[in-house]
């Protein structure tokens, strides 16, 4: 086995067994070079593989931070509310409603939600906290023609539960796009980013059973905590 693979497996095992604690910095390249009595290039190959496999996150100018390997599975293909996801996490969760307003759609929302110039749109901004860390920022926009009423209490609990059970809407399917972006000022203010230089964003267009587009969502995730999963069949 090539030496960088041996080093990779050794460091990965140390992370799995908490030899080095999650969210702490891995020893520097120079320290690892001395520890494993090898070249810096070999260490860099091992670190690159560790980053690709989700054990570390390289932070510019600081080094490599150890990622919590107990990530949360987040289904990409399904339409799952945070309340439904939280029920399976077995960890303390909280939803913080940062913003709730209704206004006339601007040009960008007119395009995304396929609404007219004077049509009203709901904007809901919610921070999702898991085990005391604010790691998801959900920004939802709803066509008011389909969602005439929203309150902070509904948004803090489950909007989808309200839509399906109270408004009797048949939510059917979504078109999703996953991108990696630099954090915005809003991300930095509302999330515990801990030095991460990017966020994973899932952009969703959600449709009712009659194919009406009623929701546009941006779900913005701190990259170290989530593993996005899907099921594929040939």
C-alpha positions in Angstrom: 0.0 0.0 0.0 1.3 3.5 -0.9 2.4 5.4 2.2 -0.1 8.3 1.8 -2.9 5.7 2.0 -1.5 4.2 5.1 -1.4 7.7 6.7 -4.9 8.4 5.5 -6.3 5.2 7.1 -4.4 6.0 10.4 -5.6 9.5 10.6 -9.2 8.5 9.7 -9.1 5.9 12.4 -7.9 8.5 14.9 -10.8 10.8 14.0 -13.3 8.0 14.2 -12.1 7.0 17.7 -12.0 10.7 18.9 -8.2 10.6 19.3 -8.6 14.1 17.9 -11.9 15.8 18.8 -14.4 17.0 16.2 -14.3 20.7 15.4 -10.6 21.0 16.5 -7.7 21.6 14.2 -5.7 18.7 12.8 -1.9 19.0 13.4 -0.2 21.1 10.8 1.4 19.7 7.7 4.8 20.2 9.3 3.7 18.4 12.5 2.2 15.5 10.5 5.4 15.3 8.3 7.5 14.8 11.5 4.9 12.5 13.1 4.8 10.1 10.1 8.5 10.6 9.1 7.6 11.3 5.5 7.5 14.1 2.9 5.2 17.0 2.9 3.9 16.0 -0.5 2.8 12.6 0.9 1.0 14.3 3.8 -0.8 16.6 1.4 -2.0 13.6 -0.6 -3.4 12.0 2.6 -5.1 15.3 3.6 -6.7 15.7 0.2 -8.2 12.2 0.4 -9.3 12.9 4.0 -11.1 16.1 2.7 -12.7 14.2 -0.2 -14.0 11.5 2.2 -15.5 14.1 4.6 -13.1 13.7 7.6 -11.6 17.2 7.4 -12.4 20.6 6.0 -9.5 22.8 4.8 -9.8 26.4 5.9 -7.8 28.9 4.1 -4.9 30.3 6.1 -5.7 28.1 9.2 -5.2 24.5 8.3 -7.6 21.6 8.5 -10.5 21.3 10.9 -11.9 17.9 11.9 -15.5 17.3 10.8 -18.0 15.4 12.9 -18.2 12.1 11.0 -21.7 11.6 12.5 -23.4 13.6 9.8 -27.1 13.8 9.2 -28.6 12.1 6.2 -30.6 14.7 4.2 -32.7 13.2 1.4 -32.3 15.0 -1.9 -35.0 13.4 -4.0 -37.8 13.5 -1.5 -39.9 16.4 -0.2 -39.3 16.3 3.6 -40.1 19.0 6.1 -37.5 19.9 8.8 -40.0 18.7 11.5 -40.1 15.2 9.8 -36.3 15.2 9.5 -35.9 16.3 13.1 -38.1 13.4 14.3 -35.4 10.9 13.0 -32.3 12.8 14.3 -32.8 11.9 18.0 -31.1 15.2 18.9 -32.5 18.5 20.3 -33.7 20.7 17.6 -35.2 24.2 17.4 -36.6 26.4 14.7 -36.1 30.2 15.0 -38.4 32.3 12.8 -36.2 35.3 11.8 -38.5 36.9 9.3 -42.1 36.6 8.1 -43.6 39.1 5.7 -46.0 39.4 2.7 -45.2 41.8 -0.1 -45.7 42.3 -3.9 -43.3 40.1 -5.8 -40.2 41.8 -7.3 -38.9 40.8 -10.7 -36.7 38.0 -9.4 -39.6 36.3 -7.5 -42.0 37.0 -10.4 -39.7 34.8 -12.5 -39.0 32.1 -9.9 -42.7 31.7 -8.8 -44.2 32.6 -12.1 -46.4 35.3 -10.6 -47.5 38.7 -11.8 -46.2 42.2 -10.9 -48.8 42.9 -8.2 -49.2 39.3 -6.9 -48.5 38.9 -3.2 -45.8 36.5 -2.0 -44.9 35.3 1.5 -41.3 35.3 2.6 -40.3 33.1 5.5 -36.7 33.0 6.9 -36.0 30.3 9.5 -32.9 29.2 11.3 -32.6 25.5 12.1 -30.7 24.7 15.3 -29.5 21.2 16.0 -27.8 20.3 19.3 -27.3 24.0 20.0 -25.7 24.9 16.7 -27.4 27.0 14.0 -26.5 25.0 10.9 -29.4 25.5 8.4 -30.9 28.7 7.0 -34.2 28.1 5.2 -35.6 30.9 3.0 -39.1 30.1 1.7 -41.3 32.0 -0.7 -44.9 31.1 -1.2 -47.5 32.3 -3.7 -50.1 33.9 -1.5 -52.9 32.8 -3.9 -52.3 29.2 -2.6 -51.1 30.2 0.9 -53.4 33.1 2.1 -52.4 32.8 5.7 -49.2 32.3 7.7 -48.3 33.0 11.3 -45.0 32.8 13.2 -46.5 30.0 15.3 -47.2 28.0 12.1 -43.7 28.7 10.7 -42.0 27.7 14.0 -43.9 24.4 14.0 -44.4 23.0 10.5 -45.6 24.9 7.4 -46.1 21.7 5.5 -48.3 20.3 8.2 -50.4 23.4 8.0 -50.6 23.4 4.2 -51.5 19.7 4.0 -53.8 19.3 7.0 -55.4 22.8 7.3 -55.4 24.1 3.8 -55.7 20.7 2.2 -53.1 21.3 -0.4 -51.7 18.3 -2.3 -48.0 18.8 -2.5 -46.7 16.6 -5.2 -43.2 17.1 -6.6 -40.2 19.4 -6.7 -37.4 20.4 -9.1 -34.1 20.8 -7.2 -30.7 22.3 -7.8 -27.7 21.8 -5.5 -24.9 24.4 -5.6 -22.0 25.5 -3.4 -21.8 29.2 -2.7 -19.8 31.6 -0.6 -21.6 32.6 2.6 -23.7 35.8 2.4 -23.7 38.4 5.1 -27.0 37.0 6.2 -25.5 33.5 6.4 -22.7 34.8 8.6 -25.1 36.6 10.8 -27.6 33.9 11.3 -25.5 30.7 11.1 -22.7 29.3 13.3 -20.3 29.0 10.3 -17.2 28.5 12.4 -14.8 29.7 9.7 -16.3 27.6 6.8 -15.8 29.5 3.6 -18.8 27.9 1.7 -22.4 26.8 2.2 -24.3 24.0 0.4 -27.5 25.4 -1.1 -30.5 23.4 -2.2 -32.8 25.5 -4.4 -36.3 23.9 -4.8 -39.3 24.7 -7.0 -42.2 22.9 -5.4 -45.4 22.0 -7.2 -48.9 20.9 -6.3 -50.6 17.9 -7.6 -52.2 19.9 -10.4 -48.7 21.1 -11.4 -49.2 24.6 -10.0 -45.9 26.1 -8.8 -46.6 27.5 -5.3 -43.2 27.6 -3.5 -39.5 28.5 -4.1 -37.0 27.6 -1.4 -33.3 28.1 -0.7 -32.1 25.8 2.1 -28.6 26.9 3.0 -26.4 24.3 4.9 -23.2 24.5 6.8 -21.1 21.9 4.8 -19.7 19.8 7.6 -22.9 18.5 9.1 -24.9 17.0 6.3 -24.5 14.1 3.9 -26.9 14.4 1.0 -28.3 11.0 0.0 -30.4 9.6 -2.8 -31.5 6.2 -4.0 -30.8 5.3 -7.6 -31.9 2.3 -9.7 -30.8 1.4 -13.2 
